[in-house]
């Protein structure tokens, strides 16, 4: 099969072009793993005791900006509890300006009434977070315990003590606040890794 002079010249031009550099296979994953958010809100919603914790990424360890429990007495009606959750979270967002929220994943309660109540508190909390324009990621409770303690069925006390150690707190935080801080720490860890596990955004 013959080749014309014009075809031969075109072939030479293609061969003389500088080769394109190969792109690293994991470059997109590595870029995605770099933390874009510096202030993280952890949230453990509950009608009577919503835990929250705010941390700022820093070295050698994250800085704790705020943590606590939004408590509602047993005598309060549900509507008042939900309003209290909304108002307290708005104040927290106003003072610390987080840009991302890590919330505890939904658990499956055997009691339907309990599930409804938990859903009400969760919905009220998430609506405030979404209103503020934060990215929201859901993390399963077992995954949080695995990340913080190294054991997916760890007790709350173990989580609180490890959170105290990781954040260099003077004392272990209360159970709800400890869970919220653990959520924030887990989110920070997940976004600082080169793994392929992508947090679930809601």
KETORMAR-996502 format. One record per residue (C-alpha): x, y, z; chain; residue in three letters. Coordinates in steps of 0.5 Angstrom, whole numbers. Layout:
SITE	x	y	z	c	r
SITE	X	Y	Z	A	ALA
...
REM end
This chain:
SITE	x	y	z	c	r
SITE	0	0	0	A	UNK
SITE	3	7	-2	A	UNK
SITE	4	13	2	A	UNK
SITE	4	20	-1	A	UNK
SITE	9	25	1	A	UNK
SITE	3	29	4	A	UNK
SITE	1	23	8	A	UNK
SITE	8	22	10	A	UNK
SITE	9	29	12	A	UNK
SITE	3	29	17	A	UNK
SITE	6	22	20	A	UNK
SITE	12	26	21	A	UNK
SITE	9	32	25	A	UNK
SITE	5	27	29	A	UNK
SITE	11	23	31	A	UNK
SITE	15	29	33	A	UNK
SITE	10	32	38	A	UNK
SITE	12	32	45	A	UNK
SITE	9	27	49	A	UNK
SITE	3	29	54	A	UNK
SITE	5	27	61	A	UNK
SITE	1	22	64	A	UNK
SITE	-4	24	69	A	UNK
SITE	-3	20	76	A	UNK
SITE	-9	15	77	A	UNK
SITE	-11	18	84	A	UNK
SITE	-10	25	83	A	UNK
SITE	-17	27	83	A	UNK
SITE	-18	22	89	A	UNK
SITE	-12	26	93	A	UNK
SITE	-15	33	91	A	UNK
SITE	-22	31	94	A	UNK
SITE	-19	28	100	A	UNK
SITE	-15	35	102	A	UNK
SITE	-20	38	107	A	UNK
SITE	-23	44	104	A	UNK
SITE	-27	46	111	A	UNK
SITE	-23	49	117	A	UNK
SITE	-29	49	122	A	UNK
SITE	-33	43	123	A	UNK
SITE	-40	42	127	A	UNK
SITE	-41	36	130	A	UNK
SITE	-49	34	131	A	UNK
SITE	-52	29	135	A	UNK
SITE	-60	31	135	A	UNK
SITE	-64	29	140	A	UNK
SITE	-71	32	143	A	UNK
SITE	-69	32	150	A	UNK
SITE	-61	33	149	A	UNK
SITE	-58	35	142	A	UNK
SITE	-50	35	143	A	UNK
SITE	-46	39	139	A	UNK
SITE	-39	41	138	A	UNK
SITE	-35	45	134	A	UNK
SITE	-27	44	132	A	UNK
SITE	-22	48	128	A	UNK
SITE	-17	44	124	A	UNK
SITE	-10	46	127	A	UNK
SITE	-3	43	128	A	UNK
SITE	-1	39	132	A	UNK
SITE	-9	37	134	A	UNK
SITE	-16	41	133	A	UNK
SITE	-18	47	137	A	UNK
SITE	-24	46	141	A	UNK
SITE	-29	52	139	A	UNK
SITE	-35	50	143	A	UNK
SITE	-39	44	145	A	UNK
SITE	-45	42	150	A	UNK
SITE	-52	39	150	A	UNK
SITE	-58	43	148	A	UNK
SITE	-62	40	154	A	UNK
SITE	-70	41	154	A	UNK
SITE	-74	39	161	A	UNK
SITE	-78	33	161	A	UNK
SITE	-84	37	162	A	UNK
SITE	-83	42	156	A	UNK
SITE	-88	40	150	A	UNK
SITE	-85	38	143	A	UNK
SITE	-86	44	140	A	UNK
SITE	-82	48	145	A	UNK
SITE	-76	43	145	A	UNK
SITE	-76	44	137	A	UNK
SITE	-76	51	138	A	UNK
SITE	-70	51	143	A	UNK
SITE	-66	47	139	A	UNK
SITE	-67	51	133	A	UNK
SITE	-65	58	137	A	UNK
SITE	-59	55	140	A	UNK
SITE	-56	52	134	A	UNK
SITE	-57	59	130	A	UNK
SITE	-53	62	136	A	UNK
SITE	-48	57	135	A	UNK
SITE	-47	58	128	A	UNK
SITE	-47	65	129	A	UNK
SITE	-41	65	134	A	UNK
SITE	-37	60	130	A	UNK
SITE	-39	60	123	A	UNK
SITE	-37	53	121	A	UNK
SITE	-38	51	114	A	UNK
SITE	-39	44	114	A	UNK
SITE	-43	39	119	A	UNK
SITE	-42	32	121	A	UNK
SITE	-49	29	123	A	UNK
SITE	-50	22	126	A	UNK
SITE	-53	17	122	A	UNK
SITE	-60	15	123	A	UNK
SITE	-61	9	127	A	UNK
SITE	-67	4	127	A	UNK
SITE	-71	5	133	A	UNK
SITE	-76	-1	135	A	UNK
SITE	-81	4	138	A	UNK
SITE	-84	7	133	A	UNK
SITE	-86	13	137	A	UNK
SITE	-79	14	139	A	UNK
SITE	-77	14	132	A	UNK
SITE	-82	19	130	A	UNK
SITE	-79	24	136	A	UNK
SITE	-72	23	134	A	UNK
SITE	-74	25	127	A	UNK
SITE	-77	31	129	A	UNK
SITE	-71	33	133	A	UNK
SITE	-67	31	127	A	UNK
SITE	-71	35	122	A	UNK
SITE	-71	41	126	A	UNK
SITE	-63	41	127	A	UNK
SITE	-62	40	120	A	UNK
SITE	-67	45	117	A	UNK
SITE	-62	50	121	A	UNK
SITE	-56	48	118	A	UNK
SITE	-59	48	111	A	UNK
SITE	-61	55	112	A	UNK
SITE	-54	57	114	A	UNK
SITE	-52	54	107	A	UNK
SITE	-47	49	111	A	UNK
SITE	-45	42	107	A	UNK
SITE	-48	36	111	A	UNK
SITE	-45	30	112	A	UNK
SITE	-48	23	115	A	UNK
SITE	-44	19	119	A	UNK
SITE	-46	12	122	A	UNK
SITE	-45	11	129	A	UNK
SITE	-41	5	129	A	UNK
SITE	-36	8	124	A	UNK
SITE	-35	14	129	A	UNK
SITE	-33	9	134	A	UNK
SITE	-29	5	130	A	UNK
SITE	-25	12	128	A	UNK
SITE	-25	15	135	A	UNK
SITE	-24	8	139	A	UNK
SITE	-22	3	134	A	UNK
SITE	-28	-1	136	A	UNK
SITE	-35	0	133	A	UNK
SITE	-39	-3	139	A	UNK
SITE	-35	2	144	A	UNK
SITE	-38	5	150	A	UNK
SITE	-40	12	151	A	UNK
SITE	-35	13	156	A	UNK
SITE	-29	10	152	A	UNK
SITE	-31	15	146	A	UNK
SITE	-32	21	151	A	UNK
SITE	-25	19	154	A	UNK
SITE	-22	19	147	A	UNK
SITE	-25	25	145	A	UNK
SITE	-22	28	151	A	UNK
SITE	-15	26	149	A	UNK
SITE	-15	28	142	A	UNK
SITE	-17	35	143	A	UNK
SITE	-13	36	150	A	UNK
SITE	-19	37	154	A	UNK
SITE	-19	38	162	A	UNK
SITE	-24	33	163	A	UNK
SITE	-29	28	159	A	UNK
SITE	-35	32	155	A	UNK
SITE	-42	30	157	A	UNK
SITE	-44	24	153	A	UNK
SITE	-48	28	148	A	UNK
SITE	-43	33	147	A	UNK
SITE	-38	27	146	A	UNK
SITE	-41	24	141	A	UNK
SITE	-42	31	137	A	UNK
SITE	-34	32	138	A	UNK
SITE	-33	25	135	A	UNK
SITE	-37	26	129	A	UNK
SITE	-33	33	128	A	UNK
SITE	-27	29	129	A	UNK
SITE	-29	23	124	A	UNK
SITE	-31	28	119	A	UNK
SITE	-24	31	119	A	UNK
SITE	-20	24	119	A	UNK
SITE	-24	22	113	A	UNK
SITE	-23	28	109	A	UNK
SITE	-15	28	111	A	UNK
SITE	-14	21	108	A	UNK
SITE	-13	18	101	A	UNK
SITE	-18	13	101	A	UNK
SITE	-23	12	96	A	UNK
SITE	-29	12	102	A	UNK
SITE	-33	18	100	A	UNK
SITE	-38	21	106	A	UNK
SITE	-45	21	105	A	UNK
SITE	-48	28	103	A	UNK
SITE	-55	30	105	A	UNK
REM end
